[in-house]
Amino acid sequence: MELRQAAGDFKDDGSSFMCSRLYVATFEGRTQEVAGLLAGRSGDAPPAAHSKVIAVDYHHGRPCMTREVTGEGNTLLHIAAGQGHGSLIAELCYQDSSLLSSVNRALDTPLHSAARAGRADAAEAVVRLARANVEEDALCGILRGRDDAGDTALHLAARHGHREAVERLMKLAPELAAEVDGAGVSSLYLAVMSGSVDAVRAIASHGDASAAGPSSQNALHAAVLQSSGLFSSPFSVIN
C-alpha cells in the first residue's frame, strides 16, 4: 500500500468532492450518522426492520463514499483526526483502511492532521490502526510521511508546541526525533522555538535526536534566541 493522494482522484465534474452533510457529520464526530450516510441511508439510524425501502442520500447522482474529499483534498479521516474523534477514526478505518495512507493536496496524512491540531489521542489511534491494518512499507510511509514542506507529524506537533502530541509520538515512533524537515530543521529546534519545555524534554531524551536548525544553527542557539533560561535543563541531554 502506498500513500495515496486523494486530490489526484478529483474529476472535472466535481463528483469526488465531499457532500456537505457528510462533511458536517464528520467534523462534528457523529459516527452513527457518518456510517449511515456511507451505507446509503439518509438518516443517522438504521431503517426499520419491516421497511423494504432505504432512503439513499445522493449527491452528484450517487451515494456518499469513503473516498470523498474536500477542496483541499482532505478525506474523512483527515477531518476526523484533526478534530480528535476517536470512535469515528476507528469506524472509518474499519470501512476503508486505505484512508490511513491518504494524502491531501499539501501531502498531509491523517497523522499530520492530528499532530498539527495537537490531538494526541487521535494521533495514537491512527498509528495503532495503521500498525494493525497496513503493510510494513506503508506503515513506514505513514509514520515518516512528509508534507509538501518536508515536515513529519512530529515536526508539526513540535512547531505548534503540542506537548502531549509530541510525547505520544515519541513513544510510538521515537525514530522521528532524528528526522529533519525540508529546510534541514529538526523537531527539537522547533520545540525550543515553540517555548514548550515538556516537548523539548520529550524529544531531547532520545539519544539520536537531531538538534539541527536553519543556517547552521542548532537547538541550543534557538534556546539562546528565546532568552528564556527555561531550556538549560532539557539541553543538558544534548550537550
C-alpha positions as CSV (number, residue, x, y, z in Angstrom):
1,M,0.0,0.0,0.0
2,E,1.3,3.4,-0.9
3,L,0.5,6.9,0.3
4,R,-2.4,7.9,-2.0
5,Q,-3.1,11.5,-3.0
6,A,-6.8,11.9,-2.6
7,A,-6.6,15.1,-4.7
8,G,-5.5,13.1,-7.6
9,D,-8.9,11.3,-7.7
10,F,-10.7,14.5,-8.5
11,K,-12.9,14.6,-11.6
12,D,-13.7,17.7,-13.6
13,D,-17.4,17.3,-12.8
14,G,-16.7,17.6,-9.1
15,S,-18.2,14.1,-8.3
16,S,-15.4,13.2,-5.9
17,F,-16.0,16.2,-3.7
18,M,-17.5,15.6,-0.3
19,C,-21.2,16.3,0.2
20,S,-21.9,18.9,2.8
21,R,-23.9,16.7,5.1
22,L,-21.1,14.1,5.2
23,Y,-18.6,16.8,5.9
24,V,-20.6,18.3,8.8
25,A,-21.3,14.9,10.4
26,T,-17.6,14.0,10.2
27,F,-16.4,17.4,11.5
28,E,-18.8,17.1,14.5
29,G,-17.9,13.5,15.1
30,R,-21.3,12.0,14.6
31,T,-20.1,8.4,14.0
32,Q,-23.5,6.8,13.6
33,E,-24.7,9.4,11.0
34,V,-21.5,9.1,9.0
35,A,-21.8,5.3,9.0
36,G,-25.4,5.6,7.9
37,L,-24.6,8.0,5.0
38,L,-21.8,5.7,3.8
39,A,-24.2,2.8,4.0
40,G,-26.6,4.6,1.8
41,R,-29.0,5.8,4.4
42,S,-30.1,9.4,4.6
43,G,-30.8,9.2,8.4
44,D,-28.5,8.5,11.3
45,A,-30.4,5.4,12.4
46,P,-30.9,2.0,10.7
47,P,-34.1,1.6,8.7
48,A,-37.0,-0.1,10.5
49,A,-36.9,-3.9,10.3
50,H,-40.2,-4.0,8.4
51,S,-39.2,-1.4,5.9
52,K,-38.2,-2.6,2.4
53,V,-37.2,0.9,1.3
54,I,-33.9,2.6,2.3
55,A,-33.7,6.3,1.7
56,V,-30.4,7.0,-0.1
57,D,-28.5,10.3,0.3
58,Y,-27.4,11.1,-3.2
59,H,-25.2,13.9,-4.4
60,H,-23.8,14.2,-7.9
61,G,-26.1,11.3,-8.8
62,R,-24.5,8.8,-6.4
63,P,-24.4,7.8,-2.7
64,C,-21.8,9.0,-0.3
65,M,-18.4,7.2,-0.4
66,T,-15.4,6.9,1.9
67,R,-13.0,8.4,-0.7
68,E,-14.8,11.8,-1.0
69,V,-12.6,14.8,-0.4
70,T,-12.8,18.5,0.4
71,G,-11.4,21.2,-1.8
72,E,-8.1,20.9,0.0
73,G,-8.1,17.1,-0.7
74,N,-8.8,16.2,2.9
75,T,-10.5,12.8,3.3
76,L,-13.0,11.9,6.0
77,L,-10.1,10.5,8.1
78,H,-8.1,13.8,7.8
79,I,-11.1,15.6,9.2
80,A,-11.9,13.1,12.0
81,A,-8.2,13.0,13.0
82,G,-7.9,16.8,13.0
83,Q,-10.9,17.1,15.3
84,G,-9.9,14.2,17.6
85,H,-12.9,12.0,17.0
86,G,-11.6,8.6,18.2
87,S,-14.6,6.5,17.6
88,L,-15.1,7.9,14.2
89,I,-11.5,7.3,13.3
90,A,-12.0,3.6,14.2
91,E,-15.2,3.4,12.2
92,L,-13.7,5.0,9.1
93,C,-10.6,2.7,9.2
94,Y,-12.9,-0.3,9.6
95,Q,-14.8,0.7,6.5
96,D,-11.7,1.7,4.4
97,S,-8.2,1.2,5.9
98,S,-6.7,2.8,2.8
99,L,-7.7,6.2,4.3
100,L,-4.7,5.8,6.7
101,S,-2.3,6.2,3.8
102,S,-4.2,9.0,2.0
103,V,-2.6,12.4,1.5
104,N,-4.3,15.7,0.7
105,R,-3.1,18.5,-1.7
106,A,-0.4,19.6,0.8
107,L,0.7,15.9,1.2
108,D,-0.6,15.8,4.7
109,T,-1.6,12.3,6.0
110,P,-4.3,12.0,8.7
111,L,-1.4,11.6,11.2
112,H,-0.2,15.1,10.1
113,S,-3.7,16.4,10.7
114,A,-3.9,15.0,14.2
115,A,-0.4,16.2,15.1
116,R,-0.9,19.8,13.8
117,A,-4.1,20.1,15.8
118,G,-2.4,18.6,18.9
119,R,-4.8,15.7,19.0
120,A,-2.7,13.2,20.9
121,D,-5.3,10.5,21.3
122,A,-6.2,10.8,17.6
123,A,-2.5,10.5,16.6
124,E,-2.1,7.4,18.7
125,A,-5.3,5.9,17.3
126,V,-4.1,6.5,13.7
127,V,-0.7,4.9,14.4
128,R,-2.2,1.9,16.2
129,L,-4.7,1.3,13.5
130,A,-2.0,1.6,10.9
131,R,0.1,-1.0,12.6
132,A,-2.9,-3.3,12.7
133,N,-4.1,-2.8,9.1
134,V,-1.3,-1.9,6.7
135,E,1.8,-3.5,5.3
136,E,5.2,-2.7,6.8
137,D,6.3,-0.4,3.9
138,A,3.0,1.5,4.1
139,L,3.3,1.8,7.9
140,C,6.8,3.4,7.4
141,G,5.3,5.8,4.9
142,I,2.6,6.8,7.4
143,L,4.9,7.3,10.4
144,R,7.6,9.0,8.4
145,G,5.5,10.7,5.8
146,R,6.3,14.3,4.9
147,D,4.1,17.1,3.7
148,D,5.0,19.5,0.9
149,A,7.3,21.4,3.3
150,G,9.1,18.2,4.3
151,D,7.5,18.1,7.8
152,T,6.8,14.8,9.6
153,A,4.0,14.6,12.1
154,L,6.5,15.2,14.9
155,H,7.7,18.4,13.2
156,L,4.2,19.8,13.2
157,A,3.4,18.9,16.8
158,A,6.7,20.4,17.9
159,R,6.3,23.6,15.9
160,H,3.0,24.3,17.5
161,G,4.2,23.3,21.0
162,H,1.7,20.5,21.4
163,R,3.4,18.8,24.4
164,E,1.1,15.8,24.7
165,A,1.1,15.0,21.0
166,V,4.9,15.3,20.9
167,E,5.2,12.9,23.9
168,R,2.8,10.4,22.4
169,L,4.6,10.4,19.0
170,M,8.0,10.0,20.7
171,K,6.6,6.9,22.5
172,L,5.1,5.5,19.3
173,A,7.8,6.4,16.8
174,P,11.0,7.6,18.6
175,E,13.0,7.4,15.4
176,L,11.2,10.5,14.2
177,A,13.4,12.6,16.6
178,A,16.4,12.1,14.2
179,E,14.5,13.5,11.1
180,V,14.9,17.0,9.7
181,D,12.4,18.8,7.6
182,G,12.7,20.1,4.0
183,A,14.8,23.1,5.3
184,G,17.1,20.9,7.4
185,V,15.4,21.8,10.7
186,S,14.9,19.3,13.5
187,S,11.8,18.7,15.6
188,L,13.9,19.6,18.7
189,Y,14.8,23.0,17.3
190,L,11.1,23.6,16.5
191,A,10.1,22.5,20.0
192,V,12.5,25.0,21.5
193,M,11.2,27.8,19.3
194,S,7.6,26.9,20.4
195,G,8.6,27.5,24.0
196,S,7.3,24.1,25.2
197,V,9.7,22.8,27.8
198,D,8.0,19.5,28.1
199,A,8.0,19.0,24.3
200,V,11.8,19.8,24.3
201,R,12.4,17.3,27.1
202,A,10.4,14.5,25.3
203,I,12.5,14.9,22.1
204,A,15.8,15.6,23.7
205,S,15.6,12.5,25.9
206,H,16.1,10.4,22.7
207,G,19.8,9.7,22.2
208,D,19.6,10.0,18.4
209,A,17.6,13.3,18.4
210,S,18.8,15.8,15.8
211,A,19.3,19.3,17.1
212,A,19.8,20.8,13.6
213,G,18.3,24.3,12.8
214,P,18.4,26.7,9.9
215,S,21.6,28.5,8.7
216,S,24.0,26.2,10.6
217,Q,22.2,26.9,13.9
218,N,21.1,24.2,16.3
219,A,18.6,23.8,19.1
220,L,20.9,25.4,21.7
221,H,21.2,28.5,19.5
222,A,17.4,28.6,19.5
223,A,17.3,28.4,23.3
224,V,19.6,31.4,23.5
225,L,17.5,33.2,21.0
226,Q,14.5,32.6,23.1
227,S,16.3,34.2,26.0
228,S,14.0,32.4,28.5
229,G,16.5,30.5,30.6
230,L,14.0,27.7,30.7
231,F,15.8,25.3,28.5
232,S,19.1,24.8,30.4
233,S,17.8,21.6,32.0
234,P,16.5,19.9,28.9
235,F,19.6,20.7,26.9
236,S,21.8,19.0,29.4
237,V,20.7,15.9,27.5
238,I,22.1,17.2,24.2
239,N,25.5,18.5,25.3
